Amino acid sequence: MKDLASKDWSCSEKYRHQCAVRQLILYRKQWGLRAFREYMSKSKFDWQLIRDFEEQWLKGNRADQYGD
């Protein structure tokens, strides 16, 4: 994934990235920490996706509502 601040991101790339972050949030919420950590350890994700997931999780985003 490209840097989110980059001007050459297309709308579809940004939307796909946002959806992937939301999906990770849902997995973390539904599976619990242990299963989520196991899943993450077996998967190869882009560092930007992991960073954005962590940032959203720390901000309290639990995918309970739709964002802006």
Secondary structure, DSSP 4 states (H G I P E B T S, - for coil): ---TT-TT--HHHHHHHHHHHHHHHHHHHHH-HHHHHHHHHH----HHHHHHHHHHHHTT--SSS---
